[in-house]
Amino acid sequence: MTKIKNNLRASKSDCKKSFLKTKKTRLLIKRGSVLAYSLIVLAMMVAIVATMSATTIIEKKSAGSTDFSVQAYQTADSGVQLAIKKINNNTTGTIADAFDSCSSGIAQNLSDASVGLYDLSFYSDTTGTTQITDCDAQVDTIRKVKSIGKFNNTIRAVSVAINNFLSCGTDQVFDTDGNSYNTVLVDDQCWMASNLRVGTVIGSKLADNVTLQNQTDNSIIEKYCYGYVQEGDASQKAAGIENCDTDGGLYQWEEAMQYSDTPEAQGICPVGWHMPIDAEQYALENYLKDTDQTCDTNRHDAWDCSTAGTKLKSDGTSDMNFLLVGYCGIDGSFNGRASDAYAWSSSENDSSAWYRILNSSNAMVYRTNSSKSYGFSVRCIKDQTT
C-alpha cells in the first residue's frame, strides 16, 4: 500500500481543478415569452428539489412549446410540492386524512396549485408499478407520487419518489438521472449498496490528449469513467461508459461536494442523502472489524480494522459490495482497477480531504488524505432522522 500511496503523491496535477466558483450564467428573460415561462418552471423544479425533505425527482415529462403546456407542467410541479408537504404533515395518518378529495386512491381535481387543476395518484413502489387504490391506506406506505397537471385541456405529469419512508435494505433510492441503487443497513447506518454513477461523462484530458479536463462548477454534474482519457475518442468513451455503468463514476472532491466545504453536504447525492464524513466511514469499518481487532479512528496513512476490508468488498458479508474500480490520477491517467477501491469522505484535512482505500490482497481498510483533484468513487449515506 505504501507504493500505492507514493504513486498517488507522485502523480502530476493534470486533473487538478480550476475551482471556478465564480462561474455563473446570467440568463436574460424577455417578458411574456414562452422561454420566460419555461425558465420559471425550471426554477420551480430546482426549488422543489431543494425543499422537499428526502424526496428525489425520478421522472419528468417536459412541456411542449405552448403556453398551455407550460401552465399544465407548472400546475403538476406545484401539485407535487403541495403533496409532499401534506404527506410530511400526516406521516401517521391515511391518504384520506391528507387529501380530502381522495377517491379510489386518487386525489382528484385539486385546486390549490398556482394555476389549473391537478390529480394525484400514489404508488407503493418507487417504480410506479403498483398503484394504491385504497384511500384508507397509510401514508407511510407511499413510495411514489404522480401529479397530473391540467390546464385548458392540456395535461403534463411529474412523478417523484418518496424516500421519507424508505425501508433500508429493501427499497431503492434514485439519483437525479433516474439511476436506481439498492440500499443496505449496517448497524444504524443506511448506505447505498453501489457507487454513485450520476452525471455526464467527460474525458480526463481534452482532445489534444495533453491538457487536463477538470470537472468544473458549471451546473452540470461531471464524472470520469475509467479508461476515457482523450475527449472525443469514441472507442475510449464507449469503453469508459461501460465501466461507469458497472463501477460508478469517478469524481473530483469539489465536484462530488458540489462546491460546498460543509461536512455532510448533500453534494451529488440524492435529496435526503449526503457525502459521508470521516467519522461515518470510521463507524462503518469499526462495526465490521473482527471483535479482537483494533480500529484506530486517528490513524493516518495506515491499515487497520481487520477484517472490515474483506467484508466491505464485493461478495463480502456486509453487502456493501465495493468493487475494485481504481481511480483517476491528478495526471489524467487511470490506475488500480481490479486491485483497489477509493471512496471520498466529505471531511477536509487542511487543503486535502480524507478517504478510504480497499485493496484486493488486504483484509483491512486504509485511511489517508490527498489532493482533492483525484477522481475517486462516491458512496452516499442516508441522512439520520429523529
N, C-alpha and C positions, 0 to 999 in steps of 0.2 A: 504494500500500500504506500510505503514511502516513495517508491518510484512513481506511482500514480500522482501523489501529491506534488512531487518535484516537477513532473511533466506539466501539471496544471500551472504551476508558478512560472515555468519556463516558456509557456506559450506567449506569443506576441499579441498585441492589442488590436487585432484586425476587427474582431466582433464588438469592440468597445463602443458603448453607446454614446451618441451625441444627445445628451439629455435636453431635448428641445421642449422644455416645459413651457416656453413662451409661445410655441407654435399653435396658433389658433386660426380658425377660418371664420371670417366675418361674412355673414350672409345678408344681402340686401334684398328686401322683400317688397315687391310692388303691391300696394294696397288693392284688394279686390281681385287679385289674380288667383287662378287655381293653385299656382305654386305656393302662394301665401297659405291657403288652406292646408295644403299638403305638409308644409313645414310646421304649421300649428299642430297638426295631427302627430307628426314625428316628435315634436317637443312633448306632447302629452304622453306618448309612449314611453319616452325617457323618464318623465315624471312618475308614471305608473310603476315602472321597474324600480325606480329609486325609493318609492314609498311603500310598496307592498311588502309586508313582512313575510319573508321566506316564500316568495312566490316567483316563479320563473315563466316568462312567456315562451311557449313552445310551438305556437302556430299563429300566423297572422296572414290574412288574405288581403293584399293591398288593394286600395281603392283604385278605380279607373280614373279617367281624365275628366269626369263631370263633377260639377259641384254637388249634385245629389249623392253620388257615390262617396265623396269626401265626407259629407254630412252623415251618411249612414255609418261610415267607418268610425267617425268621431263619436257617434252615439254608442257603437259597440265598445269602443275603448272606455268611454265614461261608465258604461254598464259594468264592465269588468272591475273598474276601480271601486265602484259602489258595492258590488257583490263581495269583493274581498273584505271591505270594511264591515259589512253585515255579518259575514262568516266569522271574522275575528271577534266581533261583539257578541256572538252567540255560539261559542265553541262547545257548550254543553247542551244546547237545545236541538230542536229538529229543524229541517229545512222550512217547514211551515212557520215555525217561530221566527225565523229570519226573514222569510219572504211571504207576506200575507196573501199574495195573488197566486200561490203555488197550486197547480192542478196537475195531477198525474206526474208529479216530479218536475214540472216545468213552471217557472215563474213567468207569467205572460203579460205582455203589454205594459211593462214598467215605464213610467214617465218621468222619473227623477233624474234622467241624464240631461245634458245641456240642450240637446235638440232631439227630436224624433222619439220613437218608442223602441224598446228592446225586450227580447225574451232571453231567459237564462235556462240552460239545461245543465245537469250535473252528472258526473260520472264517478264510479267507484275505482277506476284505474286511470293512471296517468296517460295511457294511450288513447283514451276516449272510446274504448270498445264497449264497455258495459255501462249503459245509462241507468241512472237511478230513477225509478218511476213512482216511488212512494214518497209523498210529502212528509210522512212521519218518520222517515229515515233520519238518523242522527247526522248533524252537520260534520262531525269528525270522521264520517265515512267518505266524505267528498275528497277526491283526488284530482279532479279536473273540472273546470267550469268553462262552458262555451256561451259567449254573448253574441246574440244576433241583433245587430242594429238595423232599424228600418226607418227610411226617410223617403217620402214621395215615391213609394213602390220600388225603391232601391234597397237592396239588402247587402250587408257586409258582416263578416264574422271575425271574432277574435277569441282564441282559446288560451287558457293559462293552466299550468299545473299547480296544484296546491301542495306545498311542501310543509305547511304547518303541522300536518298530522302524519307526516312520513313515518312509516314503520321501518326503522333502520334494520337492514339485513334482508328485508322483503321487498320494499318499494325501491323504485329507481328515482334518480334525480336527473334533470335535464339542463344543459347549458344553453346559452343564448343562440347557438347554431342549431339547436334541436337534437344534439347528440345525447344519448342516454347512458347512464352509468349505474351499475349496481352499487349497493351500499353495504357496509359491513360494520357491525358493532363490536368494538374491542374494549372491554371493561365498560366505562361510561362514555366512551368517545365514538361518534358516528363518523366514519370515513368513507370517501369514495373508494371503490374496490379496484379502480384502474386510474391511470394517469389522465389528466385533462388533455383534450385534443381540440379545444375550441380555437378558432382563428383562421386567418388567411396565411397560406404558406408563402414564404419568401426565401430566396437563396441566401446563403450566408455571405456571399460576395456578389458584386454587381456583374454585369455582362462581360466586363473586361477580365473577370476572374482574378483580379488583383485587389481592387478596392472593396473594403468590407461594407456589408449592408447591415446596418444595425436596426433593431426594432425601435420604433420611434413613437412619440406621443402625438399620434395623428388621428385619433378617434377610431382607428381600426386595430383590432387585436391581431397581432402578427406572431407567427411561430416559425421556427426552423424545423425541418423534417430531416432525419438522419440521412446523409448522403447527398442532399441537394445543396450544392455549393454555388455553382455558376448560374446566376439569374438568367432565365430564358432557355437553359439547356433542357429540352423536352424529355430526354431519357432520364436525366438526373431527377427532374421534377416528378415524373411518374413513379420512379422508384422511391423517392422521398415521401410522396403522398401515401404510397402503400405502407411505408414504415410508420408514418404518423397514424394511420388507421389502426394499427396494432399496438404501437408503442406509446401513443400520445405525442404531443408537441414538445419542443424544447424551447424554453423561454428565458430571455434575459430577465434579471431580477426586477428591474424597473418596469418592464412590460408586464410581468406577472403581477406586480403590485399595482398596476395602472397608475403609476407615478405618485403613489402615496408612500409616506415613510412611517405610517402608523402601524404598529404591530397588530395582528389580527385583521388587517384590512381585507375587504372582500376581494379586491384585485380582479382577476379574470374568472374567479369562481362564480357559481350561480348565486342568486339572491338567497340569503339565509345560510350561506356557507362562506368560509374565509380561508385565507392563506394561513397555515398553522404557524404558531410561534415556536421558538426553540423549546420552550417548556412543554408544549403539547407533543412535540416529537419525542422528547425525553420520557414523558408519561407513557407513551406507546411502547417504547423499547424497554422501559423499566418493568412494565406489566408483563411483557412477553419473555423477559430473561428467565433463565432457569433459577429456581429458588436458592441455589447455593452459589450463585454467581454475583459478581459486583456489577454496578452500573453507575459510573460516576457522572453526575449531572454537569460537572465543570470541566470534564476532560477536553483537551484541545489537541488536535492532530493525533488522535488516539482511537484505537478499537476498544470496545467494551460491550457489556450486556449480552454475553453468550447465553443462549443460542437464539437471541431475538432476530439476528440477521437471517438465519435459516428459516425461521417461522414467517418472516416478512416477505420472503421471495416467492416466486411462482411455485405453486404446489405446496407451499408452507401451510402450517396448521392455523395460521391467523386469518386466512382468506383475504389478506391484503394484496396478494398476487403482484408484487413488484417485479416487473420484467427488467432484465439487464439491458437497458436501451442505450447506454452510453451518454455522451454529452457533446455539445458544440464548444470548441475551444475559443479563446479570445483571438486566435489567428484565423478563424473561419473554418478550421478543419473539424472533422467528426471523429471521435475516438471512443473506445470502450464498449461498443455494442457486443453483447453476448458475454461480457466479463464484469461490467459494473453498472450500477444504477445510482443516480444522483437526484436528490429531491430538496428543493429550496424550503427554507422557513421564511417567515416574514420578519425575523429578528435581525437587527443590524449589529455589527461589531466595528465601530468607527465607520470607515468608508466601505467596508465589506459586509457580507451577510453570511449567516450560519446556514449550514445544510448538512445532510446525512449522505453517506455512501454505503452501498452494499456491494459485496464482491462475491464472485462465483465460488471462490475457494475459502471463504471466511464465514464463520458462523456468527460473528459479532457485527456491530454497527460502528461505523467511523463517523466521528463528529469533528467538523472543522469549519473554517470560513475562508472565503476567497473573494476575488473581484466579482462585482455584480454583473459583469459583462459576459460571463459564461452563460451558455444555454443549457439549463437543467430542466428536469421534469417538475411538474406541479401536481401535488396530491391534496385536494381540498378536504377540509374538516367542517362538519356542521356546527353552526352557532349553538351554544348552550342556551336553553330556555329555562326560565324559572317559574 
